[in-house]
């Protein structure tokens, strides 16, 4: 994984896949995650910046939204709780 350190990005579209960002600043950027490779951020600051999910990552978001709207709210909420560190830490997915 490529590491980028101590950089400031302004008004750019930044692909996240395959990159670790350390102590970087993002101002008015679009952070793009496709789900093709991992990414990490440590000690970064984000100002007026949004996330865009494309490719496999977008398909995952679409699935979770459809499940939530299709009567599986509890499962989706349990998954979000696990992301927040509030749910079960056994590594397993929420059960239907």
Residue frames relative to the residue before (quaternion, step in Angstrom):
aa qw qx qy qz dx dy dz
X 1.0000 0.0000 0.0000 0.0000 0.00 0.00 0.00
X 0.4348 -0.6901 0.5226 0.2482 3.55 -0.94 0.95
X 0.1772 -0.7715 0.6015 0.1078 3.60 -1.05 0.75
X 0.0906 -0.7569 0.6465 0.0316 3.54 -0.97 0.98
X 0.0606 -0.8266 0.5593 -0.0182 3.56 -0.71 1.11
X 0.8857 0.1026 -0.0601 0.4487 3.51 -1.31 0.62
X 0.4498 0.6667 -0.4693 0.3647 3.57 0.96 0.88
X 0.2310 -0.7281 0.6230 0.1686 3.55 -1.23 0.52
X 0.1194 -0.7783 0.6158 0.0293 3.54 -0.87 1.05
X 0.0224 -0.8033 0.5947 -0.0220 3.58 -0.81 0.98
X 0.8712 0.0263 -0.0409 0.4885 3.55 -0.88 1.05
X 0.5379 0.6281 -0.4001 0.3951 3.58 1.10 0.65
X 0.3945 -0.6347 0.6037 0.2776 3.51 -1.38 0.34
X 0.0927 -0.8387 0.5363 -0.0176 3.58 -0.42 1.27
X 0.2726 -0.7401 0.5881 0.1790 3.62 -0.62 1.06
X 0.3108 -0.7888 0.5098 0.1461 3.58 -0.84 1.00
X 0.5701 0.6444 -0.3835 0.3358 3.59 1.02 -0.80
X 0.8487 0.1749 -0.1457 0.4773 3.54 -0.96 0.95
X 0.6941 0.4427 -0.2649 0.5020 3.57 1.26 0.19
X 0.1920 -0.7295 0.6460 0.1168 3.52 -1.16 0.79
X 0.1694 -0.7803 0.5979 0.0705 3.55 -0.88 1.01
X 0.0557 -0.7994 0.5981 -0.0133 3.57 -0.80 1.06
X 0.8558 -0.0500 -0.0094 0.5147 3.57 -0.79 1.12
X 0.3891 0.7028 -0.4944 0.3321 3.57 0.95 0.90
X 0.2659 -0.7321 0.6046 0.1667 3.53 -1.30 0.43
X 0.1181 -0.7751 0.6197 0.0351 3.55 -0.97 0.99
X 0.0057 -0.8023 0.5949 -0.0489 3.58 -0.62 1.16
X 0.8467 -0.0686 0.0027 0.5276 3.56 -0.72 1.14
X 0.4103 0.7004 -0.4722 0.3436 3.56 0.96 0.92
X 0.2975 -0.6721 0.6292 0.2530 3.51 -1.41 0.03
X 0.1921 -0.7769 0.5934 0.0863 3.57 -0.67 1.14
X 0.1577 -0.8240 0.5437 0.0247 3.56 -0.58 1.21
X 0.0181 -0.7839 0.6204 -0.0148 3.56 -0.75 1.09
X 0.1797 -0.8085 0.5573 0.0584 3.56 -0.76 1.14
X 0.4370 -0.7114 0.4545 0.3104 3.60 1.18 -0.30
X 0.4571 0.6920 -0.4393 0.3453 3.58 1.20 0.46
X 0.7786 0.0193 0.0098 0.6272 3.58 1.22 -0.47
X 0.6220 -0.5600 0.3940 0.3798 3.55 -1.23 0.31
X 0.1044 -0.7572 0.6389 0.0866 3.51 -1.38 0.17
X 0.0511 -0.7878 0.6125 0.0409 3.56 -1.23 0.36
X 0.0923 -0.7603 0.6400 0.0619 3.52 -1.24 0.59
X 0.0240 0.7925 -0.6071 0.0523 3.53 -0.88 0.98
X 0.8557 0.0595 -0.0695 0.5094 3.56 -0.78 1.05
X 0.4387 0.7062 -0.4514 0.3242 3.59 1.17 0.46
X 0.2491 -0.7265 0.6177 0.1694 3.52 -1.31 0.45
X 0.1216 -0.7938 0.5955 0.0212 3.53 -0.97 0.96
X 0.0090 0.8025 -0.5934 0.0612 3.58 -0.71 1.14
X 0.8474 -0.0591 0.0145 0.5274 3.58 -0.82 1.03
X 0.4871 0.6462 -0.4143 0.4167 3.55 1.03 0.89
X 0.1640 -0.8030 0.5676 0.0785 3.56 -1.00 0.81
X 0.4210 -0.6695 0.5516 0.2652 3.51 -1.39 0.20
X 0.0912 -0.7426 0.6599 0.0685 3.52 -1.20 0.67
X 0.1892 -0.7631 0.6096 0.1013 3.54 -0.96 0.92
X 0.0261 -0.7961 0.6039 -0.0282 3.56 -0.82 1.05
X 0.8066 0.3035 -0.1922 0.4695 3.57 -1.29 0.17
X 0.8475 -0.0770 0.0896 0.5175 3.56 -0.97 -0.93
X 0.6296 0.5335 -0.3403 0.4506 3.58 1.01 -0.74
X 0.6463 0.5083 -0.3172 0.4725 3.60 0.99 -0.80
X 0.6311 0.5299 -0.3327 0.4585 3.59 1.02 -0.78
X 0.6310 0.5242 -0.3324 0.4654 3.59 1.03 -0.73
X 0.6479 0.5025 -0.3134 0.4790 3.60 0.94 -0.87
X 0.6441 0.5212 -0.3176 0.4611 3.61 0.96 -0.86
X 0.6426 0.5193 -0.3174 0.4655 3.59 0.99 -0.83
X 0.6744 0.4935 -0.3009 0.4595 3.58 0.85 -0.95
X 0.6422 0.5127 -0.3216 0.4704 3.61 1.01 -0.77
X 0.6633 0.4988 -0.3058 0.4666 3.59 0.93 -0.89
X 0.6385 0.5143 -0.3267 0.4702 3.59 0.99 -0.78
X 0.6465 0.5230 -0.3185 0.4551 3.59 0.94 -0.87
X 0.7094 0.4452 -0.2492 0.4863 3.57 0.94 -0.91
X 0.7066 0.4870 -0.2495 0.4488 3.58 1.19 -0.55
X 0.7196 -0.4766 0.2537 0.4367 3.56 1.16 0.44
X 0.6336 0.5182 -0.3359 0.4661 3.59 1.25 0.13
X 0.1203 0.8382 -0.5217 0.1042 3.57 1.05 0.78
X 0.6481 0.5388 -0.3284 0.4265 3.59 0.91 -0.89
X 0.6562 0.5076 -0.3099 0.4645 3.58 0.97 -0.84
X 0.6675 0.4896 -0.3016 0.4730 3.58 0.91 -0.89
X 0.6552 0.5040 -0.3131 0.4676 3.60 0.93 -0.85
X 0.6324 0.5163 -0.3345 0.4708 3.62 1.04 -0.71
X 0.6316 0.5210 -0.3289 0.4706 3.58 1.05 -0.73
X 0.6539 0.4993 -0.3071 0.4783 3.58 0.96 -0.85
X 0.6250 0.5279 -0.3377 0.4656 3.60 1.00 -0.76
X 0.6407 0.5128 -0.3244 0.4703 3.60 0.99 -0.77
X 0.6173 0.5326 -0.3385 0.4698 3.59 1.02 -0.77
X 0.6872 0.4764 -0.2683 0.4783 3.58 1.01 -0.83
X 0.5034 -0.6479 0.4278 0.3791 3.59 1.25 -0.27
X 0.5375 0.6440 -0.3801 0.3897 3.57 1.29 0.27
X 0.6932 0.4947 -0.2719 0.4482 3.58 1.16 -0.50
X 0.7693 -0.3213 0.2559 0.4894 3.55 -1.30 -0.24
X 0.2795 -0.7828 0.5382 0.1395 3.57 -0.95 0.84
X 0.4039 0.7425 -0.4555 0.2793 3.60 1.17 0.47
X 0.5405 -0.6417 0.3965 0.3727 3.59 1.26 0.00
X 0.5840 0.5916 -0.3753 0.4100 3.58 1.24 -0.16
X 0.5086 -0.6276 0.4981 0.3153 3.51 -1.28 0.42
X 0.6029 -0.5362 0.4386 0.3959 3.54 -1.24 0.40
X 0.3771 -0.7433 0.5162 0.1972 3.57 -1.02 0.78
X 0.4350 -0.6823 0.5242 0.2653 3.57 -1.11 0.72
